[in-house]
């Protein structure tokens, strides 16, 4: 069944060693991507640039502005002195939110009447707009209650499990690791067989009695090892550069990462049995990678997707791996919780490997 | 190994070279048999109804112009391409049903260098040895044997990509031989290498054939064809002829009835050879069917009435002091040119018949 497997593996390792540029790029690029995207992708809505148009200039209005600033959601970037300037600040993009405090604000509050706080919100970024609206409403409610000296009759006391600071980075980075690992594994192996075809070395290999499965596995293992080294590298960066705590077992995480490499490398192999040259392989790889970024739940919660998209997500190994990554890293989940995901990865791996071996006929045409 | 080789007797019994090691096929059967082998790529018929046999221990030269279907035949025989129609067997195994059994028994050297350029000579040899299931002492022994055979001892640590053409071919041959195949397919093994390397490669092939291996070699060099024990000529996807070179030269179509072949050497007063001037005169002579320059001489195909004396008389004078005229046998090139012309005439006739 597997005659020639060690020979192929050994040969692939030599190829890797003889091509240090590719090796270094393979190891460095994901690290750079992680650092870059890790800092760039931040969905925390804080420090929204805000301008204030204070017509009242009383003690109450100054307290209101301080309260706004103290929420940390609003960063006062300036004061304006006309309706027009207020509008311009938002149109020009200098501010996302503008507060207008009417001239009678303090007076009405002091006399127990209802005071008005005008809020102008740039709705083009819906996340920011929703947050600004909620925070402004809550602030208004709290101020009102304080005014009448009443305590809210129902007090909501939330307790955040895991990620208590609600840092989006903690959510994004484990997902990013999954996506990056998928990309290397798929691309590396997709090129592995296509390269032999392009360089004409396949013809000689095909006239030997080598078994397709041995060839497939022999191509996978060296890149699997490389992918695994990469996984360890990005986990270290996640923990020590981004300070994302790893709550679960490291061993479990590594073991399950290894399981994830199986279907990813398998997809790469499958592509290489279909593609005729490296350009085609590249395109097919991105045909897989791109939807997986959107549908795996890396960027957007899958639960919010239309049913079709939600179920399509199940067809992507990275979907299960993201569950595993977030589970182990953020929630300290164990195999008890994650075994269905692990099982799915194994099933994917076996199926795609067998498919590739079946597709790979030892023929030229 | 440059002495002329006599082809083995065409009959199946008798003094066929003894086969050592595992026999290439059931005793007494040809090593390679093609029966109506056909391959179509869409509308293009690359190989059209080709049948012939190759006996054990022969060097079979498969000839034809570029694009005539040589490589397609060799790839079908190696199990790389499935034929559209017809069958073939190699070493007694069917090429469609049993390609794996064939792969274990054959060595293959493709037209293009197809080893790993970033691996050293030694690493390439080790890799192919292991792929064929060799290991340990067995691998070492075989590796040393092929290294010795192709004399590549001094380059074992060199990357294959940095070898010159001739050395690449030697390495490819060594890799193709690592598992001691009794049948060897070589697709234009000497394409693009220098004459010395070409001669040395052929010496190697004779050595292998001497040890009893069956060699199937494609080429378009006529001098290489002359060295083969058997040749087959493929033209426009069809096999025109096959047989021992000596027999082919005696085919009736090659030197038509009532025709003779002469070699004429035209010499200037100072003894220099003037083939071009001779050619111009001879071409205009009545009774001369065909005249071509071959080295410093002119090869002629003439009608019966033209004798060596007439030729000499026609050429001498006109700046040519003396002419040496010798009757000659046709070369393989003459054979293929004649058969190709005949084939084209037949096709034209067939087309004309189809239209009428």
Interface residues (C-beta under 8 A of the other chain):
Chain A: X3 X4 X6 X7 X8 X10 X11 X14 X15 X18 X19 X199 X200 X201 X202 X203 X204 X205 X206 X207 X208 X209 X210 X362 X363 X364 X365
Chain B: X41 X75 X78 X79 X80 X81 X82 X99 X100 X103 X104 X106 X108 X110 X112 X113 X114 X115 X116 X117 X118 X119 X123 X126 X127 X128 X130 X131 X132 X133 X172 X175
